Amino acid sequence: MLCLAPALLGIHCFGKVGTNAAPPAARTRRVGSLELRPCPNLPAYCGSLDRPLDPSGAIPGRISIHFEYYPHSEAGKALETLVATEGGPGYPATLSRDDYLALFEPLRRRHDVLLMDNRGTGQSGAVDCRDLQTAEKWTVELTAACGRSLGIRASLYSTAYAADDLAAILEALDAAKIDLYGDSYGTYFEQVFAVRHPNALRSIVLDGAYPLNGADYAWYPSYAPAMRDKFDIACRRFPPCARLPGTSIEHMLPMLQELRSHPFPAMAADSDGKEREFTADASQLAIVMFGGAPAFATARELDAAARAFSGGDRVPLLRLMAETISGVDSRDPTADSTKWSAGLAAAVMCQDPPQIFDMRLAPALRIADRDRAIARRKAALPNTYAPFTIDEYRGMPIDYSFIDQCVAWPVAPPTHPGSQVTGADPHYPDVPALIVSGELDDITTMADGAAVAHAFKHGAQVRIANSFHVNALPRSRSPCGAQIVRRFIETLELGDTSCAADVPPLRLVPRFALHVADLEPAAAAEGNRAGDAQLRWVQAAVQTAGDVLARLSGNSTGQGVGLRGGTFRVVHDATAIHVGLDQVRWTEDLAVSGKIDKPAARSGSVHASLHLAGTQEFTGDLTVEWPEGTPDAVASIHGRLGGVTVLASAPAP
């Protein structure tokens, strides 16, 4: 899948936020030729359109396509309809409604909003390949079995037909031109829609975009350069890392070599505190570095974890591996295919994008074709996924490495050939197009976004500095992407995009330490009475708080465990995230309890009240506070340790 968010996901790449608006009146509403009914507990009307499963008529069957319609709030005629389409593939747009409504909120006074569940997702006949849906790890065999179970229908869940479904709904609603927004795989859908229905568009916004096709694209050649850049850029912009010799990738090479030479069975807890068993090897490291889940914790910690690993401390790396196993698992915890459909994801990925082998061949012949292609690649371009070998890359889960995923998928009928979602040289419409790319995104890369921008005559790419995958929705690192998108939809102009360069660099972990004495002390402030030894404990307490907060993006159960012991609990409310710590150990010799209050917004201050339990000299209570969303943030600390006044500062974690 291309929407690589953790099952942090819950149901969507960025989770859900609350919709507090009142539902519409309990009566139907006629829009165009359709009679819409009030959606239960939503400020929207629900509708469906009966569509042929196969628009060509070659294969019989019907499918009901579900959508939600949110009327504009001001009196008078609406402007263009705003349409948002979801990533994945496999996620229904309507279950991400709150993120899209938050993005569109300032525009909804004069614009209607339309959200459609693509065929095979959500309430539009969700595909349920039960064995694949419940599998912890996809295999070629499970994927192929899903395709066989779908039979002749397998080719009919293509993005092309989903795009035609949207066009049919727009026609039925008498919607003229639309402003279309999509994120991740949604940008692929948008391009297919743009090519097939160019006259329906007023503007198009692609957030985390990748191209429909292109030379060599089946090998995903931009992934590795973007992955290397992600770590190297983050290191260069964090002074303690930048001062070390070499690039961040060079810091990691000894760890990679050790995992190649001496892989070992391992167990570690993920962000929810669940123990995961796995083999610590080069391919497991590859999914940590490529997978981007959890993106923040991985980029924040891997450089320091690599150095710790080379020094004999395996714990930080193994935790990242366990968290990534959880993070790349897209399943809803209930295995509900209406929340995410593994079968639809497989059907789209095996029908639409280019492959390294000929999808017209029978699976046995196709496997041989794949093997020949890989042998040629190894001979000509062995560093395609450097620092990993091609085989190490292929050792990642097949729904993340992609190149083996569809090798045994059934052959599509000649009337619906695979990898033919558009022509080889599709004609893109001449409409205003905005492409939003995260500088640190190695899923839909800067290079991919540039290729999409180039495909549109008036395509403009905006790079959001120090940011990851998808940047206009509420969980992104900065509100800048959303601001640029809203202004573009309103005016069809980019306007001032200077905020895109102002997103603060990542604050990395300077180093992992087994013992407090291994750390640099916090900086003493005026009035401080604590010595360097005590200020090291202050530094360790600050790092403990930051370490727990870094787990939150991957936490879905409200509880987790510390790096070296202890537990924490998480409670969310409308304005803040509240974290309770119980004997959490970031180093082996310091246990931290207390609470942390973090604003739900991207700005404001983090406030922590921490109790440190050590020997008598190092036991006491500290208050720690630092600002969010600002560069070079500094934590201020005050309290008492061993009866001595502490007044200090340290870089915010």
Secondary structure as a PSIPRED ss2 file (coil, helix, strand):
# PSIPRED VFORMAT (PSIPRED V4.0)

   1 M C   1.000  0.000  0.000
   2 L C   1.000  0.000  0.000
   3 C C   1.000  0.000  0.000
   4 L C   1.000  0.000  0.000
   5 A C   1.000  0.000  0.000
   6 P C   1.000  0.000  0.000
   7 A H   0.000  1.000  0.000
   8 L H   0.000  1.000  0.000
   9 L H   0.000  1.000  0.000
  10 G C   1.000  0.000  0.000
  11 I C   1.000  0.000  0.000
  12 H C   1.000  0.000  0.000
  13 C C   1.000  0.000  0.000
  14 F C   1.000  0.000  0.000
  15 G C   1.000  0.000  0.000
  16 K C   1.000  0.000  0.000
  17 V C   1.000  0.000  0.000
  18 G C   1.000  0.000  0.000
  19 T C   1.000  0.000  0.000
  20 N C   1.000  0.000  0.000
  21 A C   1.000  0.000  0.000
  22 A C   1.000  0.000  0.000
  23 P C   1.000  0.000  0.000
  24 P C   1.000  0.000  0.000
  25 A C   1.000  0.000  0.000
  26 A C   1.000  0.000  0.000
  27 R C   1.000  0.000  0.000
  28 T C   1.000  0.000  0.000
  29 R E   0.000  0.000  1.000
  30 R E   0.000  0.000  1.000
  31 V E   0.000  0.000  1.000
  32 G C   1.000  0.000  0.000
  33 S C   1.000  0.000  0.000
  34 L E   0.000  0.000  1.000
  35 E E   0.000  0.000  1.000
  36 L E   0.000  0.000  1.000
  37 R E   0.000  0.000  1.000
  38 P E   0.000  0.000  1.000
  39 C C   1.000  0.000  0.000
  40 P C   1.000  0.000  0.000
  41 N C   1.000  0.000  0.000
  42 L C   1.000  0.000  0.000
  43 P C   1.000  0.000  0.000
  44 A C   1.000  0.000  0.000
  45 Y E   0.000  0.000  1.000
  46 C E   0.000  0.000  1.000
  47 G E   0.000  0.000  1.000
  48 S E   0.000  0.000  1.000
  49 L E   0.000  0.000  1.000
  50 D E   0.000  0.000  1.000
  51 R E   0.000  0.000  1.000
  52 P E   0.000  0.000  1.000
  53 L C   1.000  0.000  0.000
  54 D C   1.000  0.000  0.000
  55 P C   1.000  0.000  0.000
  56 S C   1.000  0.000  0.000
  57 G C   1.000  0.000  0.000
  58 A C   1.000  0.000  0.000
  59 I C   1.000  0.000  0.000
  60 P C   1.000  0.000  0.000
  61 G C   1.000  0.000  0.000
  62 R E   0.000  0.000  1.000
  63 I E   0.000  0.000  1.000
  64 S E   0.000  0.000  1.000
  65 I E   0.000  0.000  1.000
  66 H E   0.000  0.000  1.000
  67 F E   0.000  0.000  1.000
  68 E E   0.000  0.000  1.000
  69 Y E   0.000  0.000  1.000
  70 Y E   0.000  0.000  1.000
  71 P C   1.000  0.000  0.000
  72 H C   1.000  0.000  0.000
  73 S C   1.000  0.000  0.000
  74 E C   1.000  0.000  0.000
  75 A C   1.000  0.000  0.000
  76 G C   1.000  0.000  0.000
  77 K C   1.000  0.000  0.000
  78 A C   1.000  0.000  0.000
  79 L C   1.000  0.000  0.000
  80 E C   1.000  0.000  0.000
  81 T E   0.000  0.000  1.000
  82 L E   0.000  0.000  1.000
  83 V E   0.000  0.000  1.000
  84 A E   0.000  0.000  1.000
  85 T E   0.000  0.000  1.000
  86 E C   1.000  0.000  0.000
  87 G C   1.000  0.000  0.000
  88 G C   1.000  0.000  0.000
  89 P C   1.000  0.000  0.000
  90 G C   1.000  0.000  0.000
  91 Y C   1.000  0.000  0.000
  92 P C   1.000  0.000  0.000
  93 A H   0.000  1.000  0.000
  94 T H   0.000  1.000  0.000
  95 L H   0.000  1.000  0.000
  96 S H   0.000  1.000  0.000
  97 R H   0.000  1.000  0.000
  98 D H   0.000  1.000  0.000
  99 D H   0.000  1.000  0.000
 100 Y H   0.000  1.000  0.000
 101 L H   0.000  1.000  0.000
 102 A H   0.000  1.000  0.000
 103 L H   0.000  1.000  0.000
 104 F H   0.000  1.000  0.000
 105 E H   0.000  1.000  0.000
 106 P H   0.000  1.000  0.000
 107 L H   0.000  1.000  0.000
 108 R C   1.000  0.000  0.000
 109 R C   1.000  0.000  0.000
 110 R C   1.000  0.000  0.000
 111 H C   1.000  0.000  0.000
 112 D C   1.000  0.000  0.000
 113 V E   0.000  0.000  1.000
 114 L E   0.000  0.000  1.000
 115 L E   0.000  0.000  1.000
 116 M E   0.000  0.000  1.000
 117 D C   1.000  0.000  0.000
 118 N C   1.000  0.000  0.000
 119 R C   1.000  0.000  0.000
 120 G C   1.000  0.000  0.000
 121 T C   1.000  0.000  0.000
 122 G C   1.000  0.000  0.000
 123 Q C   1.000  0.000  0.000
 124 S C   1.000  0.000  0.000
 125 G C   1.000  0.000  0.000
 126 A C   1.000  0.000  0.000
 127 V C   1.000  0.000  0.000
 128 D C   1.000  0.000  0.000
 129 C C   1.000  0.000  0.000
 130 R H   0.000  1.000  0.000
 131 D H   0.000  1.000  0.000
 132 L H   0.000  1.000  0.000
 133 Q H   0.000  1.000  0.000
 134 T H   0.000  1.000  0.000
 135 A C   1.000  0.000  0.000
 136 E C   1.000  0.000  0.000
 137 K C   1.000  0.000  0.000
 138 W C   1.000  0.000  0.000
 139 T C   1.000  0.000  0.000
 140 V H   0.000  1.000  0.000
 141 E H   0.000  1.000  0.000
 142 L H   0.000  1.000  0.000
 143 T H   0.000  1.000  0.000
 144 A H   0.000  1.000  0.000
 145 A H   0.000  1.000  0.000
 146 C H   0.000  1.000  0.000
 147 G H   0.000  1.000  0.000
 148 R H   0.000  1.000  0.000
 149 S H   0.000  1.000  0.000
 150 L H   0.000  1.000  0.000
 151 G H   0.000  1.000  0.000
 152 I H   0.000  1.000  0.000
 153 R H   0.000  1.000  0.000
 154 A H   0.000  1.000  0.000
 155 S H   0.000  1.000  0.000
 156 L H   0.000  1.000  0.000
 157 Y H   0.000  1.000  0.000
 158 S C   1.000  0.000  0.000
 159 T H   0.000  1.000  0.000
 160 A H   0.000  1.000  0.000
 161 Y H   0.000  1.000  0.000
 162 A H   0.000  1.000  0.000
 163 A H   0.000  1.000  0.000
 164 D H   0.000  1.000  0.000
 165 D H   0.000  1.000  0.000
 166 L H   0.000  1.000  0.000
 167 A H   0.000  1.000  0.000
 168 A H   0.000  1.000  0.000
 169 I H   0.000  1.000  0.000
 170 L H   0.000  1.000  0.000
 171 E H   0.000  1.000  0.000
 172 A H   0.000  1.000  0.000
 173 L C   1.000  0.000  0.000
 174 D C   1.000  0.000  0.000
 175 A C   1.000  0.000  0.000
 176 A C   1.000  0.000  0.000
 177 K C   1.000  0.000  0.000
 178 I E   0.000  0.000  1.000
 179 D E   0.000  0.000  1.000
 180 L E   0.000  0.000  1.000
 181 Y E   0.000  0.000  1.000
 182 G E   0.000  0.000  1.000
 183 D E   0.000  0.000  1.000
 184 S C   1.000  0.000  0.000
 185 Y H   0.000  1.000  0.000
 186 G H   0.000  1.000  0.000
 187 T H   0.000  1.000  0.000
 188 Y H   0.000  1.000  0.000
 189 F H   0.000  1.000  0.000
 190 E H   0.000  1.000  0.000
 191 Q H   0.000  1.000  0.000
 192 V H   0.000  1.000  0.000
 193 F H   0.000  1.000  0.000
 194 A H   0.000  1.000  0.000
 195 V H   0.000  1.000  0.000
 196 R H   0.000  1.000  0.000
 197 H C   1.000  0.000  0.000
 198 P H   0.000  1.000  0.000
 199 N H   0.000  1.000  0.000
 200 A H   0.000  1.000  0.000
 201 L E   0.000  0.000  1.000
 202 R E   0.000  0.000  1.000
 203 S E   0.000  0.000  1.000
 204 I E   0.000  0.000  1.000
 205 V E   0.000  0.000  1.000
 206 L E   0.000  0.000  1.000
 207 D E   0.000  0.000  1.000
 208 G C   1.000  0.000  0.000
 209 A C   1.000  0.000  0.000
 210 Y C   1.000  0.000  0.000
 211 P C   1.000  0.000  0.000
 212 L C   1.000  0.000  0.000
 213 N C   1.000  0.000  0.000
 214 G C   1.000  0.000  0.000
 215 A C   1.000  0.000  0.000
 216 D C   1.000  0.000  0.000
 217 Y H   0.000  1.000  0.000
 218 A H   0.000  1.000  0.000
 219 W H   0.000  1.000  0.000
 220 Y C   1.000  0.000  0.000
 221 P C   1.000  0.000  0.000
 222 S C   1.000  0.000  0.000
 223 Y H   0.000  1.000  0.000
 224 A H   0.000  1.000  0.000
 225 P H   0.000  1.000  0.000
 226 A H   0.000  1.000  0.000
 227 M H   0.000  1.000  0.000
 228 R H   0.000  1.000  0.000
 229 D H   0.000  1.000  0.000
 230 K H   0.000  1.000  0.000
 231 F H   0.000  1.000  0.000
 232 D H   0.000  1.000  0.000
 233 I H   0.000  1.000  0.000
 234 A H   0.000  1.000  0.000
 235 C H   0.000  1.000  0.000
 236 R H   0.000  1.000  0.000
 237 R C   1.000  0.000  0.000
 238 F C   1.000  0.000  0.000
 239 P H   0.000  1.000  0.000
 240 P H   0.000  1.000  0.000
 241 C H   0.000  1.000  0.000
 242 A H   0.000  1.000  0.000
 243 R C   1.000  0.000  0.000
 244 L C   1.000  0.000  0.000
 245 P C   1.000  0.000  0.000
 246 G C   1.000  0.000  0.000
 247 T C   1.000  0.000  0.000
 248 S H   0.000  1.000  0.000
 249 I H   0.000  1.000  0.000
 250 E H   0.000  1.000  0.000
 251 H H   0.000  1.000  0.000
 252 M H   0.000  1.000  0.000
 253 L H   0.000  1.000  0.000
 254 P H   0.000  1.000  0.000
 255 M H   0.000  1.000  0.000
 256 L H   0.000  1.000  0.000
 257 Q H   0.000  1.000  0.000
 258 E H   0.000  1.000  0.000
 259 L H   0.000  1.000  0.000
 260 R H   0.000  1.000  0.000
 261 S H   0.000  1.000  0.000
 262 H C   1.000  0.000  0.000
 263 P C   1.000  0.000  0.000
 264 F E   0.000  0.000  1.000
 265 P E   0.000  0.000  1.000
 266 A E   0.000  0.000  1.000
 267 M E   0.000  0.000  1.000
 268 A E   0.000  0.000  1.000
 269 A E   0.000  0.000  1.000
 270 D C   1.000  0.000  0.000
 271 S C   1.000  0.000  0.000
 272 D C   1.000  0.000  0.000
 273 G C   1.000  0.000  0.000
 274 K C   1.000  0.000  0.000
 275 E E   0.000  0.000  1.000
 276 R E   0.000  0.000  1.000
 277 E E   0.000  0.000  1.000
 278 F E   0.000  0.000  1.000
 279 T E   0.000  0.000  1.000
 280 A E   0.000  0.000  1.000
 281 D C   1.000  0.000  0.000
 282 A H   0.000  1.000  0.000
 283 S H   0.000  1.000  0.000
 284 Q H   0.000  1.000  0.000
 285 L H   0.000  1.000  0.000
 286 A H   0.000  1.000  0.000
 287 I H   0.000  1.000  0.000
 288 V H   0.000  1.000  0.000
 289 M H   0.000  1.000  0.000
 290 F H   0.000  1.000  0.000
 291 G H   0.000  1.000  0.000
 292 G C   1.000  0.000  0.000
 293 A C   1.000  0.000  0.000
 294 P C   1.000  0.000  0.000
 295 A H   0.000  1.000  0.000
 296 F H   0.000  1.000  0.000
 297 A H   0.000  1.000  0.000
 298 T H   0.000  1.000  0.000
 299 A H   0.000  1.000  0.000
 300 R H   0.000  1.000  0.000
 301 E H   0.000  1.000  0.000
 302 L H   0.000  1.000  0.000
 303 D H   0.000  1.000  0.000
 304 A H   0.000  1.000  0.000
 305 A H   0.000  1.000  0.000
 306 A H   0.000  1.000  0.000
 307 R H   0.000  1.000  0.000
 308 A H   0.000  1.000  0.000
 309 F H   0.000  1.000  0.000
 310 S H   0.000  1.000  0.000
 311 G C   1.000  0.000  0.000
 312 G C   1.000  0.000  0.000
 313 D C   1.000  0.000  0.000
 314 R C   1.000  0.000  0.000
 315 V H   0.000  1.000  0.000
 316 P H   0.000  1.000  0.000
 317 L H   0.000  1.000  0.000
 318 L H   0.000  1.000  0.000
 319 R H   0.000  1.000  0.000
 320 L H   0.000  1.000  0.000
 321 M H   0.000  1.000  0.000
 322 A H   0.000  1.000  0.000
 323 E H   0.000  1.000  0.000
 324 T H   0.000  1.000  0.000
 325 I H   0.000  1.000  0.000
 326 S H   0.000  1.000  0.000
 327 G H   0.000  1.000  0.000
 328 V C   1.000  0.000  0.000
 329 D C   1.000  0.000  0.000
 330 S C   1.000  0.000  0.000
 331 R C   1.000  0.000  0.000
 332 D C   1.000  0.000  0.000
 333 P C   1.000  0.000  0.000
 334 T C   1.000  0.000  0.000
 335 A C   1.000  0.000  0.000
 336 D C   1.000  0.000  0.000
 337 S C   1.000  0.000  0.000
 338 T C   1.000  0.000  0.000
 339 K C   1.000  0.000  0.000
 340 W C   1.000  0.000  0.000
 341 S C   1.000  0.000  0.000
 342 A H   0.000  1.000  0.000
 343 G H   0.000  1.000  0.000
 344 L H   0.000  1.000  0.000
 345 A H   0.000  1.000  0.000
 346 A H   0.000  1.000  0.000
 347 A H   0.000  1.000  0.000
 348 V H   0.000  1.000  0.000
 349 M H   0.000  1.000  0.000
 350 C H   0.000  1.000  0.000
 351 Q H   0.000  1.000  0.000
 352 D C   1.000  0.000  0.000
 353 P C   1.000  0.000  0.000
 354 P C   1.000  0.000  0.000
 355 Q C   1.000  0.000  0.000
 356 I C   1.000  0.000  0.000
 357 F C   1.000  0.000  0.000
 358 D C   1.000  0.000  0.000
 359 M C   1.000  0.000  0.000
 360 R C   1.000  0.000  0.000
 361 L C   1.000  0.000  0.000
 362 A C   1.000  0.000  0.000
 363 P H   0.000  1.000  0.000
 364 A H   0.000  1.000  0.000
 365 L H   0.000  1.000  0.000
 366 R H   0.000  1.000  0.000
 367 I H   0.000  1.000  0.000
 368 A H   0.000  1.000  0.000
 369 D H   0.000  1.000  0.000
 370 R H   0.000  1.000  0.000
 371 D H   0.000  1.000  0.000
 372 R H   0.000  1.000  0.000
 373 A H   0.000  1.000  0.000
 374 I H   0.000  1.000  0.000
 375 A H   0.000  1.000  0.000
 376 R H   0.000  1.000  0.000
 377 R H   0.000  1.000  0.000
 378 K H   0.000  1.000  0.000
 379 A H   0.000  1.000  0.000
 380 A H   0.000  1.000  0.000
 381 L C   1.000  0.000  0.000
 382 P C   1.000  0.000  0.000
 383 N C   1.000  0.000  0.000
 384 T C   1.000  0.000  0.000
 385 Y C   1.000  0.000  0.000
 386 A C   1.000  0.000  0.000
 387 P C   1.000  0.000  0.000
 388 F C   1.000  0.000  0.000
 389 T C   1.000  0.000  0.000
 390 I H   0.000  1.000  0.000
 391 D H   0.000  1.000  0.000
 392 E H   0.000  1.000  0.000
 393 Y H   0.000  1.000  0.000
 394 R H   0.000  1.000  0.000
 395 G C   1.000  0.000  0.000
 396 M C   1.000  0.000  0.000
 397 P C   1.000  0.000  0.000
 398 I H   0.000  1.000  0.000
 399 D H   0.000  1.000  0.000
 400 Y H   0.000  1.000  0.000
 401 S H   0.000  1.000  0.000
 402 F C   1.000  0.000  0.000
 403 I C   1.000  0.000  0.000
 404 D C   1.000  0.000  0.000
 405 Q C   1.000  0.000  0.000
 406 C C   1.000  0.000  0.000
 407 V C   1.000  0.000  0.000
 408 A C   1.000  0.000  0.000
 409 W C   1.000  0.000  0.000
 410 P C   1.000  0.000  0.000
 411 V C   1.000  0.000  0.000
 412 A C   1.000  0.000  0.000
 413 P C   1.000  0.000  0.000
 414 P C   1.000  0.000  0.000
 415 T C   1.000  0.000  0.000
 416 H C   1.000  0.000  0.000
 417 P C   1.000  0.000  0.000
 418 G C   1.000  0.000  0.000
 419 S C   1.000  0.000  0.000
 420 Q C   1.000  0.000  0.000
 421 V C   1.000  0.000  0.000
 422 T C   1.000  0.000  0.000
 423 G C   1.000  0.000  0.000
 424 A C   1.000  0.000  0.000
 425 D C   1.000  0.000  0.000
 426 P C   1.000  0.000  0.000
 427 H C   1.000  0.000  0.000
 428 Y C   1.000  0.000  0.000
 429 P C   1.000  0.000  0.000
 430 D C   1.000  0.000  0.000
 431 V C   1.000  0.000  0.000
 432 P C   1.000  0.000  0.000
 433 A E   0.000  0.000  1.000
 434 L E   0.000  0.000  1.000
 435 I E   0.000  0.000  1.000
 436 V E   0.000  0.000  1.000
 437 S E   0.000  0.000  1.000
 438 G E   0.000  0.000  1.000
 439 E C   1.000  0.000  0.000
 440 L C   1.000  0.000  0.000
 441 D C   1.000  0.000  0.000
 442 D C   1.000  0.000  0.000
 443 I C   1.000  0.000  0.000
 444 T C   1.000  0.000  0.000
 445 T C   1.000  0.000  0.000
 446 M H   0.000  1.000  0.000
 447 A H   0.000  1.000  0.000
 448 D H   0.000  1.000  0.000
 449 G H   0.000  1.000  0.000
 450 A H   0.000  1.000  0.000
 451 A H   0.000  1.000  0.000
 452 V H   0.000  1.000  0.000
 453 A H   0.000  1.000  0.000
 454 H H   0.000  1.000  0.000
 455 A H   0.000  1.000  0.000
 456 F C   1.000  0.000  0.000
 457 K C   1.000  0.000  0.000
 458 H C   1.000  0.000  0.000
 459 G E   0.000  0.000  1.000
 460 A E   0.000  0.000  1.000
 461 Q E   0.000  0.000  1.000
 462 V E   0.000  0.000  1.000
 463 R E   0.000  0.000  1.000
 464 I E   0.000  0.000  1.000
 465 A C   1.000  0.000  0.000
 466 N C   1.000  0.000  0.000
 467 S C   1.000  0.000  0.000
 468 F C   1.000  0.000  0.000
 469 H C   1.000  0.000  0.000
 470 V C   1.000  0.000  0.000
 471 N C   1.000  0.000  0.000
 472 A C   1.000  0.000  0.000
 473 L C   1.000  0.000  0.000
 474 P C   1.000  0.000  0.000
 475 R C   1.000  0.000  0.000
 476 S C   1.000  0.000  0.000
 477 R C   1.000  0.000  0.000
 478 S C   1.000  0.000  0.000
 479 P C   1.000  0.000  0.000
 480 C H   0.000  1.000  0.000
 481 G H   0.000  1.000  0.000
 482 A H   0.000  1.000  0.000
 483 Q H   0.000  1.000  0.000
 484 I H   0.000  1.000  0.000
 485 V H   0.000  1.000  0.000
 486 R H   0.000  1.000  0.000
 487 R H   0.000  1.000  0.000
 488 F H   0.000  1.000  0.000
 489 I H   0.000  1.000  0.000
 490 E H   0.000  1.000  0.000
 491 T H   0.000  1.000  0.000
 492 L C   1.000  0.000  0.000
 493 E C   1.000  0.000  0.000
 494 L C   1.000  0.000  0.000
 495 G C   1.000  0.000  0.000
 496 D C   1.000  0.000  0.000
 497 T C   1.000  0.000  0.000
 498 S H   0.000  1.000  0.000
 499 C H   0.000  1.000  0.000
 500 A H   0.000  1.000  0.000
 501 A H   0.000  1.000  0.000
 502 D C   1.000  0.000  0.000
 503 V C   1.000  0.000  0.000
 504 P C   1.000  0.000  0.000
 505 P C   1.000  0.000  0.000
 506 L C   1.000  0.000  0.000
 507 R C   1.000  0.000  0.000
 508 L C   1.000  0.000  0.000
 509 V C   1.000  0.000  0.000
 510 P C   1.000  0.000  0.000
 511 R C   1.000  0.000  0.000
 512 F C   1.000  0.000  0.000
 513 A C   1.000  0.000  0.000
 514 L C   1.000  0.000  0.000
 515 H C   1.000  0.000  0.000
 516 V H   0.000  1.000  0.000
 517 A H   0.000  1.000  0.000
 518 D H   0.000  1.000  0.000
 519 L C   1.000  0.000  0.000
 520 E C   1.000  0.000  0.000
 521 P C   1.000  0.000  0.000
 522 A C   1.000  0.000  0.000
 523 A E   0.000  0.000  1.000
 524 A E   0.000  0.000  1.000
 525 A C   1.000  0.000  0.000
 526 E C   1.000  0.000  0.000
 527 G C   1.000  0.000  0.000
 528 N C   1.000  0.000  0.000
 529 R C   1.000  0.000  0.000
 530 A C   1.000  0.000  0.000
 531 G C   1.000  0.000  0.000
 532 D H   0.000  1.000  0.000
 533 A H   0.000  1.000  0.000
 534 Q H   0.000  1.000  0.000
 535 L H   0.000  1.000  0.000
 536 R H   0.000  1.000  0.000
 537 W H   0.000  1.000  0.000
 538 V H   0.000  1.000  0.000
 539 Q H   0.000  1.000  0.000
 540 A H   0.000  1.000  0.000
 541 A H   0.000  1.000  0.000
 542 V H   0.000  1.000  0.000
 543 Q H   0.000  1.000  0.000
 544 T H   0.000  1.000  0.000
 545 A H   0.000  1.000  0.000
 546 G H   0.000  1.000  0.000
 547 D H   0.000  1.000  0.000
 548 V H   0.000  1.000  0.000
 549 L H   0.000  1.000  0.000
 550 A H   0.000  1.000  0.000
 551 R C   1.000  0.000  0.000
 552 L H   0.000  1.000  0.000
 553 S H   0.000  1.000  0.000
 554 G H   0.000  1.000  0.000
 555 N C   1.000  0.000  0.000
 556 S C   1.000  0.000  0.000
 557 T C   1.000  0.000  0.000
 558 G C   1.000  0.000  0.000
 559 Q E   0.000  0.000  1.000
 560 G E   0.000  0.000  1.000
 561 V E   0.000  0.000  1.000
 562 G C   1.000  0.000  0.000
 563 L C   1.000  0.000  0.000
 564 R C   1.000  0.000  0.000
 565 G C   1.000  0.000  0.000
 566 G C   1.000  0.000  0.000
 567 T E   0.000  0.000  1.000
 568 F E   0.000  0.000  1.000
 569 R E   0.000  0.000  1.000
 570 V E   0.000  0.000  1.000
 571 V E   0.000  0.000  1.000
 572 H E   0.000  0.000  1.000
 573 D C   1.000  0.000  0.000
 574 A C   1.000  0.000  0.000
 575 T C   1.000  0.000  0.000
 576 A E   0.000  0.000  1.000
 577 I E   0.000  0.000  1.000
 578 H E   0.000  0.000  1.000
 579 V E   0.000  0.000  1.000
 580 G E   0.000  0.000  1.000
 581 L E   0.000  0.000  1.000
 582 D E   0.000  0.000  1.000
 583 Q E   0.000  0.000  1.000
 584 V E   0.000  0.000  1.000
 585 R C   1.000  0.000  0.000
 586 W C   1.000  0.000  0.000
 587 T C   1.000  0.000  0.000
 588 E C   1.000  0.000  0.000
 589 D C   1.000  0.000  0.000
 590 L C   1.000  0.000  0.000
 591 A E   0.000  0.000  1.000
 592 V E   0.000  0.000  1.000
 593 S E   0.000  0.000  1.000
 594 G E   0.000  0.000  1.000
 595 K E   0.000  0.000  1.000
 596 I E   0.000  0.000  1.000
 597 D E   0.000  0.000  1.000
 598 K E   0.000  0.000  1.000
 599 P E   0.000  0.000  1.000
 600 A C   1.000  0.000  0.000
 601 A C   1.000  0.000  0.000
 602 R C   1.000  0.000  0.000
 603 S C   1.000  0.000  0.000
 604 G C   1.000  0.000  0.000
 605 S E   0.000  0.000  1.000
 606 V E   0.000  0.000  1.000
 607 H E   0.000  0.000  1.000
 608 A E   0.000  0.000  1.000
 609 S E   0.000  0.000  1.000
 610 L E   0.000  0.000  1.000
 611 H E   0.000  0.000  1.000
 612 L E   0.000  0.000  1.000
 613 A E   0.000  0.000  1.000
 614 G C   1.000  0.000  0.000
 615 T C   1.000  0.000  0.000
 616 Q H   0.000  1.000  0.000
 617 E H   0.000  1.000  0.000
 618 F H   0.000  1.000  0.000
 619 T C   1.000  0.000  0.000
 620 G E   0.000  0.000  1.000
 621 D E   0.000  0.000  1.000
 622 L E   0.000  0.000  1.000
 623 T E   0.000  0.000  1.000
 624 V E   0.000  0.000  1.000
 625 E E   0.000  0.000  1.000
 626 W E   0.000  0.000  1.000
 627 P E   0.000  0.000  1.000
 628 E C   1.000  0.000  0.000
 629 G C   1.000  0.000  0.000
 630 T C   1.000  0.000  0.000
 631 P C   1.000  0.000  0.000
 632 D C   1.000  0.000  0.000
 633 A C   1.000  0.000  0.000
 634 V E   0.000  0.000  1.000
 635 A E   0.000  0.000  1.000
 636 S E   0.000  0.000  1.000
 637 I E   0.000  0.000  1.000
 638 H E   0.000  0.000  1.000
 639 G E   0.000  0.000  1.000
 640 R E   0.000  0.000  1.000
 641 L E   0.000  0.000  1.000
 642 G C   1.000  0.000  0.000
 643 G C   1.000  0.000  0.000
 644 V E   0.000  0.000  1.000
 645 T E   0.000  0.000  1.000
 646 V E   0.000  0.000  1.000
 647 L E   0.000  0.000  1.000
 648 A E   0.000  0.000  1.000
 649 S E   0.000  0.000  1.000
 650 A E   0.000  0.000  1.000
 651 P E   0.000  0.000  1.000
 652 A C   1.000  0.000  0.000
 653 P C   1.000  0.000  0.000
